[in-house]
Amino acid sequence: MRISLGNCAESAMILLLGLCSQSFAAPMRQGGTVARLRGPVFARRGRVPLLGRGIRFWEGVGGGRNMGSIQERTHIPHSQIPFGDTGGSVVLMKDLLVGVGDSDLVRDVNVELLPGHRYGVIGQNGVGKSTLLKILTGELLPTDGIVRVDPKASVGYLKQTAVSGSTRTVGEEVRSQMNRLNQAKKNLDEAEKSIKHDPSGQNILMFEEAQTAFEQLGGYTVEGRVSRVLAGLGFSQSDHERPCSDFSGGWQMRIALARTLLSDPNLLILDEPTNHLDAGAKRWLAGYLSEFEGTLIVVSHDENLVRSACDRILEIEFQRLHEYRCGLDRYVGEKALRIKQQQAAFERQQEEIDKLEGFITKFGAKATKASAAESKKKQLAKIERIEAPVEHRKKTILKLPNPPPNDLRVASLEGASFGWGDKSLITGCNLNIEKGERWLILGENGAGKSTLMAALRGDLPLKEGNLYHSERTILGVFTQDLAQDLPQDKTAINHVLDTVQVMGSMTDEDGRKALGALGLSGPKALRKIGDLSGGEKARVALALLTLRPSNLMLLDEVTNHLDAGTVTTLCQALRNWKGSLAVITHDRDFARQINPTHVAMVTKSGKVETHDGGLYESDFAFMQEDVETVRETEKTTHEVREIKEEDKKVRRKKMNAPKRISKIETLLEGLDERLASIDEKMAEKASDMEELTRLNAERNAVQGEIDNLYAEWEELEEFLATV
């Protein structure tokens, strides 16, 4: 319950209610008094007449939550998800208002997400996409409205954060959220121990039930699934046993993605899953998600992913969420049709409003028409106004400062060997960047592109060779993790202004203009950086680039988190910039549009191969090799799966053998009695040749069953002796 206190009388009334009712609690929190209300429905704001004006309440599921202005939780238990009656849909949003602080992001959301559909959530940076996902998962609270998730849903959620701090290996981490399978494995192990100590019928039955449950959850094929997902995301088999702490932030994001995919959800919620992925991993993920049989909600600026994986589109634009029941290719036409229909409805309504207002103006003052005019006023007041469609966004502007003068030779690595830890990842590197050159750095996953960039910046000491920077070289830097490295507790505007003051040559107004040009003005500029979306954080980092004159820019995956419009603007700014440039990117279109003059290819063997003459299609051949590697790994995974299946059969046979031997003994006793009975009948019917023939055939059949059972018994005894 969120309360704004209007006067002392209201304060007294609230205090009285707090003392008299067991349904309220009133913990104190910075920024005001917050009351908690226990109730059955999530997030519907209303008025409490008894308490007077300005007092609002929340109805909430799983009561006892702190309500109030939206607040972020660093760890969200499964119980925080707003489960409730959805009427058959997987997610229900009714009259939802999404906001941050005093700013509304999305208004009047009324959507039901249906089982089995894959929804792509699209829109510009900062419109509220990630905030919406956080509300769906209970990580944040809505400003108003109802949100419910089907109680039967098993939710997998990938945030725009990595697994930093994990002490597990990669293999352990990606298995850590396979909760149902992990519990089934625990039950199976306990049942196996019980049957070894006491092979009673009850323990055998418990083992069979545990084994069936484990098998139904894919327990005997889990290693194959883990290998397939990790290989698709670029991990080698040897990476499975490496600790997560060995990997950079981008690779830790991949670990988090693999962990989410393997958690076996039927409601999968992903926030920008392709950030930090190369082209091969993006293609693999798109294929994986296109085959996902549950409900998918994915926020992404990657058009190829949304096109391949999603059959429904949710677009957030101008504070509205619009659902398009089609894929991305049809969405453009459907959107144009919606705008056209909305415009026609708006114009028809405006004609009706103009007529009513004209009548009221003309006859409102005449006594003979006063009642008619009053009726028209009431009619006018009841009209639910249709908004005129807004078709034009404010264009993002990015203007890079002119590069300061520099020498012909800007920076170089000569015979350089370097790497993290004791081992050199790259050896014998010779790279020379001259004035005005535009270098594109390409290479496979893990080859060492970011390591090369760190060495060029001077952030990574060389083990051999030399690093040269001209005395007049001024670096402009954007690293993969730069957006996360910004001071999260500072507001965007304060951080930019602090930077401006350190530089001395810029004014506060320059800082405000830089943020505003990138769409971070007004309330957005006043938010803490930690509360901004990934795209907005990247825009803060870009704003700093526009304020710091440099003549050598080193950009590592600068397009991560940025929407398509901002990427286009960045391309235009870089094309027009006259300084020297070195860029790492997995985005082919971006790579082409920056017009590189030179290419540096970082190979898996730890070498850097360079050429001038611009970019060639053959420079992207390694991306195809990535695809082939994934295919080969999937083939190997299939072989591993067959081995695991065989191991499963052996294990099952071993555990069932004692029970089967016991049953064989019982069957043999019955067959021996039946054989003896047949022998007696044959003695009695010694003179009846026809009957003797029939009995002899029956005896042979019974004897055959006995022989087969003895053979099986012997085989089982030999099997148990060998295993």
N, C-alpha and C positions, 0 to 999 in steps of 0.2 A: 504494500500500500504506500503510495507516494502522497505526501501531504504538503500543501503550501498554507502556512498560517496567515490568516487575514487580519485577526485582531486578538486581543487578550481573551475575549469571551470564547472565541473558537478554541484558543489554546486550553482554556479551562475545561471546555467540553471534551476535548480530545484526551486530556489527562484523566477526567472522570471515567470515560469509556475504557481507557487503558487499565484503570483500577478495578472496574466492575466486570470486565469481559475476559474470559479465558481464551477468546479467539484472537486477541491482539497482543503483540509484543512491541516494545518501543526502544530498540537499541539506538544509541547515538552514533552518528557518523559525520565525518567532516562534510560540511555543506548543508547540514540541517538534520531534522528529526525524521526518522523513517520508521513506519509501522509495518508489521508483517501480518498478513491475513491468510488464514488457512482456508482453502476452498477447493472445489472440484474442477474449475474451468480455468484455462490459462489466459491471462492477459486481456482482460476487457476493462477498459477504464470507464468510470461513470461518475455520477454526482451523488453525494449523500445529503439529502435535504435537511436532515436533523442538524448536521454540522455547519450548514450555511454555505456561503459562496466560496469558490476557490479550493474546495477540498475534494480530492479525487481518490478513488480506491481501485485496487487490482483484484480480480478474481484469478486464482492461480492453481495449477495442478501441483501435487506433491508439495503442499504448503510449507511454510517455514523459510521461504527464500527472502533474502533482502531485496525489496523492490525499491525503485527509485530511478534516477537517471541511469542510462545504459552504462553498465560497468563490465569490464572484461575479466574473465577468470583464466588463470594460467593452466589449470587442470580441471576438466569437466567430467565428473563421474557420469556413468550411463544413466543414473537416476535423475540427472538434471534435464534430460531430454523431455520436452513437453508432450508426453504421451497422453492420449485421450481419444474419445470417440470421434472418428473421422467419417463415419457414414459410408464406409467402403473404399474411400480413397486412402492413399498412403500418407499424404500430407494435406492438411486443410488450413488455409489462410483466409480469414474473414475480417473485413474492415480493418486490415492491418496497417499500422503506421510505423514506419521504420525511421528512426532519427538518431542523431548523435548530438548530445548537448541540447542546445536550443534550435538546432537545424533539422528540418525534415528532409529525409532523403527520398523515401518512397511513400506515397499516400494511397489510401483506399484500395489495398490489395485484396482481391477476392478471387482466389484460385484454388482448385482441387487438383492435386497431382495424382495420377492414376497408376495402379500397379503395372509393371512391365514396360513402362515408357521411359525413354531416355531424354532428359530435358537439358538443353544447353542454355545457360544464363549468360546473356551478352549485354554489353553497354560500355560506355566510356569509363575511364578511370574515375573513381570517387563517387559514382552514382549510387552505391550502396549494395553492390553484389555480394562482397565478402561479409558485410554486416548482416545481410539477409540470411546467409548460411549460418552465421553464428547464432542468430535467433532461432533458426530451425533446430539447431543442436542444443539449445539451452545455454549456450556460452554467454549470450547477451540477452537482455530483456527488451521487448518491444516498447515503443512509446505508447502504443495503443493497439487494441484489436485482439483477435483470437488466433493462436497458432496451436495446432495439434498434430501429433505424429501417431500413426497406427501403433497401438501397443504391441502388436505382433512383429513389428519391424525390428530387424537386427541391423544397427546403423554402423556404417564405416565412414569415417570423416577424416579427410586430409586437409589440414590448414596450410597456410603459407609459412610454415615454420618447420625446421628440420628436427633431428634427433640428437642434437648436441647435448652432451652430458651423459649419454648412454654408456655403460661400462660393458655391454654385451658385445659379442661378435655379430657380424652382419647376419649370419644364419639364425642366431638366437633372437636377434631383434625382430626380424621379419616374421618369426613364428610366435612372437610374444603375445599377439592379440588373437590367436586362433583359439579362443577361449573354450568353445564347445569341443573341439578336437583335442585340446590339451587335457580337458577333464575326462574325455572318453579314454585317452591313453592312460591316464592315472588309474581309472577304474579297471582297465584291462590288466595293467601291471599288478594291481592289488588282487584281482581275481586269479591271475596266474600264480601268484605266491600262495594263495589259499589252496589251490588245487594241488600244488606240489606237496604241501603239508598234509592235506586231507582230501584225497580224490573221491569224495562222497558225491552222491547224485545231485545234491543241492548245490555244491560248489561247482560241479561240472556244468550245471544249468546256468549258474551265475556267470561262469566264464563264457559260455556260448552267447549269452545275452550281451555281455560286454564286448565280445569280439564282433558280433553283428552290428552293434552301435558304432564301434570304431570303424568298421568297414564301410557302413553307410555314409559316414562323414568323410570318407576318402582317406582314412588313416594309412592305408597300405600304398597309396599313390602320392602321399604328401611330398615326398622328396622330389618326385618328378615335377610337381606343381611349383615348388619353391625354386627349383633349378630353372624352370621355364620362365618364371616371372623375373628372376634376377638376371638371367641371360638377356631377356628382352629389354631390360633397362640398362644393359651395358656392363654387368658384373661378370667377371670370370669365375670359374669354379674355385680357384684359390682364394678369391675375395671372401668366400663364405665364412672362412675361419679368421678373418682379420677383424680387429676391434673397430667399432664404429668411429672411435676417436681418431683413427688413422686417416679418415676421409674429410675432404673439404665440405663447406656448407652446402654446395650444390649437390655433391654426392650423398650427403646425409639426407637431403630432400628426396633423393631417389630411394634411399632406404625406407624413409617414412612412407613413400608411395607404395613400395612393395609390401610393407607391413599392412597397409590399409587394404590393398587388393587381396591379400591372403587371409584377411580376417573373416572371410566368408559372410559378407553382409548381404542382405536382400534390399537394403536402401543404402546406396553408395553416394556419398557427397564429397565432391572434389573441388578444391579451390586452386585454380591455375596449376594443374598437374604437369603441364609440359614445360614449365619454367625449369631451366637447367638441363633439359633433355636435348640430345642431338637429334638429327633428322631420322636416323634409324630407330632410336628409342621412341620418338614421337609416332612413327608409322606403326611400330609394334603396339604401342598403347592404344592408338585409334582402333586397330584391329581387335584388340582384347576387349575394349569397351563396347564395340559394335556387337559382340557376341554375349555381352552381359545379360543375364536373364532376369535380373531384378529391376528395381527402379533406380535410375541414375539421375543425379543433379550435379552438373559440372559447370563451374564458372571458368571461362577460358576466352582468351583473345586469339587463340590459334584456330583460324577458320578451317583448316584441314581436319583438325580433330573434331570440331563441332559438326562439320559436314559428314564425316565418316561415322561418328558414334551416336549422333542425336537424331531422334525423329520428332522432337518437339522443341520449340524455341520460346524462351522467356526473355523478353527484352525490357530493360529498365532504361527509360528515357524521359527526361523532363518530369521527374518525380512520379512517373506512372510505370506499372508493370503490365505489359501486354503479352498475352499468350498466343502463340501461333501453332496450330496443330498440324505442323508440317516440318520438314527438314530445312536446312539452311538455304538450299537452292531455290525452293519455292517461297521462302520467307520474304524475299525482297518484293516479289509481286504481291503477296498477301498484305504486306505492310502498306504498299502504295494504294491498294484497294481499300484498306481500313481507313487511311487518311482521307481518301476521296469520299468515302461514305460518311465519315465524321464531319467533313467540311459541308457536305450537302445537308446533313441533319442540323448542323449549326446554323446554316443559312435559312433553312425552313423555320427553325425556332426563332431566329432573329426577326423574321417577317411577322411571326405571330406576336412577339413581344412588342414590335414597333406599332402594330395595329392596336394592341391593348393600351399601350402608353399614349398613343395618339387620341384614342377615345377618352381616356381619363383626363388628358390635358384639355381637350376641347369641351367636354361636358361636365367636368368635375365641379365647376363653380355654379352650374345651373341647377336650380331647385328641382325642376321637373325631371332632370336626369341624374340627380344625386345618388339615388339608390342603385341605378344601373352602373354608374361610375364606381361606386363602392364595391359592387359585385365584380367588376372588372379588376379592381385592385386586389381582391381576394384571389381571383383567378390567376393574376400575375404572380402573386406571392407563392402560389402552390407549384409553379413551374420549376422543375429540377433542371438547372441550367446546364447546357452542353457546352463544353469548352471548345474553343477554336483550336484545331490541330496546330501544333508548333512543328515546323519542318526544318528549321535552321539552327544548328548548334553554333555556339561561339567558337571561332577557330583558335586552335592553339598556336602560339607564336614562339619561335625559338630563334634568337639572333645571337650568334657567337661573336665575342669581341675580336677585332682584328689581331692577328698574331704579332707580338713584338718582333723586332728584327733579330735574325739569328745567323750563325755561320752556315756555310754550305754543308759541312759535316755536323749533323745534329746529335746523333747518338749511335753507339755501336757496341757489339760484343765480339771479342777477338779470341778465338781458341778457348772459348769459355765452357767449363763444365760446372754443373750445379744441380742441386736437388735438396729435398727436405731430409733431415737426418744425416746419417753417415754416407749414404749411397747417392751417387750422381744419377739423376733421372735423364739428363741431357748432357752429352759430351761433345767436345770439339765444335761448339756453335760459333759460326761467323755470320754476323748480321749487321749490315751498315745502313742506317737511315739517314738520308740526305734531305735538304730543305725542299719542302713541297711534295715529297713522296708520300704515297698513301698505301700502307702495307696491310694486307689481309692475312691473318694467321689462322690456318686450318689444321685439322688433324683429328685422329680418332679419339674416342673417350679414353681418358687416363694417359694419353701420350705425353702430356706436359705443357699444353698451351698456356694455361694460367701460370705455371711455374716459369715458363719463358718470359711472360709479361712481368712477373715479380722480379726476375733478374734484371730486366730492362729498366724497371723503376728504381732499382737499387735496394729493394726491400729484402732480397735474398742474396746473402754473401756468396761469391764465387769460390769454388774449390780449386779451379784452375782458370787461367786466362785473365782478360781485362775487360772492364766496363768503362766506356767513355761517354761523357756528356759534355757538350760544348759549354763554355762558361756562360753563354747567353741562353742556354736551353732552359725553358720554363715548362714544367710538366702540368698537364691537365689530366686527372686520373678518374676513371670510373671502374671499380672492381665489381665482381659478381655479388659480393656481400656488402657493398658500400651502403645500400639502402638500410640494411639491418645494423650497420655499424654507426649510423647517425645517432646522436643522443636522444634516446626514446622519451625522456622526461621533459625535454624542451619543446616549446611550440615551434612550428615551422618558421614563423616570422622571426621569433627571437634568435633561432639558430642562424638564419640567413643574415639578420642584422648584426649579430656578433661577428660573423665572418666579414661583413662589410667594414665594421669598425677596425678589425685587425688589419685589413688591407689598406685602409686610410684614403685610398683614391676614389672610393665610392661613397655615395650618400645613402641614408636610410630609404629615401624615396626610390633609389635604384634597386634596392633589395625588394621593396614592395612591388615594384613594376615587374621584376624578374619572376616573382612567384605568381603575380596576377596574369602575366602573359602565358603561363603554363597552367592556368585554370585553378590556381590556389589563392583565391582572394576571399575577402570577407571572413565568415566563420571558419572556413577550412584552414586559412592561414593561422588562425588562433588555436587550432587543435594541437595537442601534443603529438609529436611525430609517431610515438608508439600507437596512437589511436588512428593513424592514417592507414589507408589500404596500401598494398604493395606497390601499386602503380603511382599513388600519390607520393610515397616515400621516394620512388625513383625520380619523380618530378622535382622534389626538393633537391636531390643530388644534381639533377640537370640544371636547376636554377643556379647552383653554386658554380657550375661550369661556365654559365653565361656571365658570371660576375668576375671570374678570375681570368684575366688574359693569359694565354699560354701559346707556345709555338710548337709543342709536341703533345698530342693527345694520345693517351693509352687507354683504350676502352675495351673492357672484358664483359661480353654478353650484356651490352647496354640496353638491348631491346626487351630483356626479361621484364615482365610485369607491365609493359607499356601497351596501350591499346593501339589499334591499327592507325588511327588518325595521328597520334603522337609520333609513332614510328615514321610515318610519311613526313611529318614536319621535321623530325630529327635528320632524316635522309637529306632533305632539301638544305638544311642548315650546314650539314657536313660537306655537301657537294660545293657549296658556295664559299666554304672556309679555305683559306690559302695556306694554313700551317701544315706541319707534318703530322701524319696520322698512322696509328697501328691499332687494328681492331680484331678482336676475336668474336666470332659469331657462328651460330649453327643455322641462321636464317638465310637461305639462299637469296631471296629477293633483296634483303637488306644488303647482303654482300655485293650483289650486282649494282645496286643503286648508289653506293658510295664511290663508285668508279675507282677501284684500286689500281695502282700502277705496278705494284709488286705483290707477290704471294710468298709466304713462308709456310712450308708444310712440315709439321712436327710428326715424325714417324714413331712407331712403336719401338723401334730399335734405338731410340734416344738421339736421333740425328735431326737437324733442321736443314731442309732442302729449300733453296730459294730460286725464284726466277722473276724476271721483269716482263714487260709486255702486257700487263693487265691480267685479267681473270679468264681462264679457259674452262669449258665444261668438264674437261678431264680432271681439273682440280677437285671436282666433287666425287671422283671415282671411289674414294675411301668410304663415302656414305653407302654406296652399293655393297662394298665389302662388308660393312656393318650388317646389312640385311642378310648377306650370305652367311655371315658368322652366326647370326641369330637362327637362321634356318638349320645350319649344321648342328648348333647346340640343341635345337628342338628335336633333331633326329637322334642325337645322343641321349636326350632326355627320354625319348620314346624307348630306347634300349634300356635305360636305367629303370623305367617304369615296368618293363617286362621282367627285369631281374627282381624288382620288388614284389611283383605279382607272384613270381615263383617262390620267393622267400616266404610270402604270406601263406602259400599252399603248404609249404614244408612245416611252417610253424603250426598251422591249423591241424595238419596230420599228426604232428607230434603230440599235441594236446588232446586230440580225439582218440589216439591209439589205445590208451588203457580202457576207455569206455567201449571202444569197438571190440577189443579182445574179450571183455566181459560179456558183451552181447553175443559174440561168436560161440563162447562156451555154452550159453543158454540155448542157442539155436542148435548146436550139435547134440545136446541132450535130447531135445525134441525129435531131431532127425534119427538119432539112434533108436529111440522108442518106436518111431514110425517104421524103421527098417526091420526091427524085431517083429512088429505086428505083421508086416508083409511076409516075412519068412514063415510065421505060423500059418497064415492063410495059404501059402504055397504048399505046405505040408498037408493041409486038410484037402486041397483041391488037386492032389497028385494025379488023379485019373481024368481030370477035365483039362484037355490040352488048350482049348481056347482061353479059359480063365487063367491058366498058368502063363500063357503068352502075355496076357494083359498085365498080370501081376509082376512078371519079370521086367517088362518095360518100365513099370512104375518103380520097381526096385532100382533099376539102373539110373533112373532120373534122380532118386533120392541119394543114391550113392555118389552121383556126380556133384550134387549140392554139397555133400559132406566133404568130398575131395577139394572142391573149390574153397570151402571155408577153412580147411586145414592149410591150404596153400596161402590164403590171405593171412591166417594167423602166423604162419612161419615168416611171411614177408614183413609183417608188422614187428615181430620180435627182432628180425634182422635190422629193420629201420631204426628201432629204438636203440639198438646196440651201437649203430654207427653215428647217430646224432647225439 
